[in-house]
Amino acid sequence: MGVFVYLPLVLPLTALPMARLAEQHLHPRSATRLLAVTGSTLALCSTLCLALLMVVGTAQLPGNPLPDGWSDPEVRAAVPFEEKAGLIAIGVLGAVLTACGSTLLRHRRARIRAAHALRPAADRETGGDLAVVPSPDPFAYALPGGRRHSGRVVVSTAMMECLDARERRALVAHERAHLTGRHHRYLLATQLAARANPFLVPLRTSVAYSTERWADEEAAYAVGSRRDVATAVGKAALFSHREPGPAVLPGFAEAAGPVPRRVAALLDPEPSAGLWPPASAHLAVAAVTATAGTAASALSSLNATVTLVGILHAATPL
């Protein structure tokens, strides 16, 4: 197993150059999916290797419930610096699991609170996915649904009053694009990945931006005017003095994301959805580097897992 068990802990660094370049040069839909898959894979590999190190470290502790054979010198020799690394891995893996569990719990509680807050407005409606909530605060966000419904678009009356008819249509189309594209899943996946490995925080930031850009592009296609969407995005951000949307579900409010960059992108021609040829040489190099790093991380974690499982099986008394 050797040093291969440590590589997935640092290989997420290979994806950092691609994070910013992907959001700049790729279609936001492609950038979101690529970064989410890359980040999730790297996070899973690093967490797996932490678990392998933890097993070796736990076997060294007196009174542990593991088989005695797992603390044999042959087992410890499979991992360099097994005593220090193993003990550190116990604490780090505990912190990772706690952070991921806390993120999932907050996400669940936020959706429940949002659903409860929306009930009075839902009771007054006859149907549809748009809920207009009486409030003096301008806000708009998408509330993902469950198995029974696809979700709701929540807009305050104050936000509706800030926009004209075309801008309101663009705003609602933007939020519906969040629901249709299931953007909350990409956001949650990258949030968990960043919790599992801090090196992946830039990917989380890039995905938060690219999901907003993805919704912008879908809204522009739906309403047939990129300028109307750009105006709606700018005005919604200008009037949103506070952000109840991110407080409910981060990443789904109109004020989220670098608004000037989004507006500028909407005033430019529609980005190409093709992945080949690469938009720039820098992006090609970054993509190759990230692909190589992800593949190396997967192979290293697989090699470490197979090796350690084989050693522990041989060391386990029948």
C-alpha positions, 0 to 999 in steps of 0.5 A: 500500500505504501504512500499510495494511501496518502495520495488521495488526500492531496490530489484534489489540488490538481482540480483547482486550476480547472475550477475557475477556468471551467466557469469562465470557458465552459457552458455553465451546465457542463461546468456544473456537472464536470466540477460536481462529479470531479469534486465528489469523486476526489472527496470519496477517495480521500475519505476512503483513505482516511478510513483505511488509515483509521483502521490501522491506527485504531488497531494500535490502541489498547482495548480496541475491539479489532482482531489482535492480528490487525496490530501485527508488524506485517499489518503496520508495515503496510502503512508508512508512519502508521502510528502517528498517521493512524491516530491523526486519521481517527480525529480527522475522519471523525471531524469529516463525518461530523461536518458532513452530517451537520451539513446534511442536517442543516440542509434537511432542517432548512427545507422543512422550515421553508416548507412550513413557512410556505404553507399559508401561501400554498393554502391560498393557491389553486395550483401551480408552482409559483408562490407569492408570499406577502412580505415587505422584503424583496426576495426570490428563491427555489424550494426543491420538492420531494418525491410527490412534487417537483418544488416551488418558486417562492417570490415576495410581493415586494420583489414582484413590485420591483420588477416589470412584467417581462422581468418578473417572467425572467425571474420566475423562469430563472428559479424554475430552471433551478428546480428543473435542473435539480441544482440543489443536488449539485450544490449539496454534493460539492458542499459535502465534498468541501467538508470532506476535503478543504482543498475542494472549497474552490470547486464548491464556490465555482459550482455555486456560480455555475448553477446560477449561470446555468439558470440564467441561460435557461431563463434566457432561452425560456423568455427569448431575451438575454437582456430581460434576464440580465435586467431582472438579475441586476434589479433583483440583486439591487433590491435584495437588501437582505437574503432570506433565500440563502438563509433557507437554502444557500445558493438559490436566491437572486442575490447569490453569485457575483452578479456583475459577472452574471450580467456581463455574461448575459449581455454576451452571446450564448456560450457554446455547449460543446466540449471540443475543441477546448475554449482555451489551451489553459482549460485543456491543460487544466482539464487534463491535469484534473482528469489525471489527478482524479484517475490517480486518486481513484486508482490509489484508493482502490490499490490501498483498499485491495492491499489492506483488505488482503493483508487484514484477511491474511492476519485475521485468525480463523 
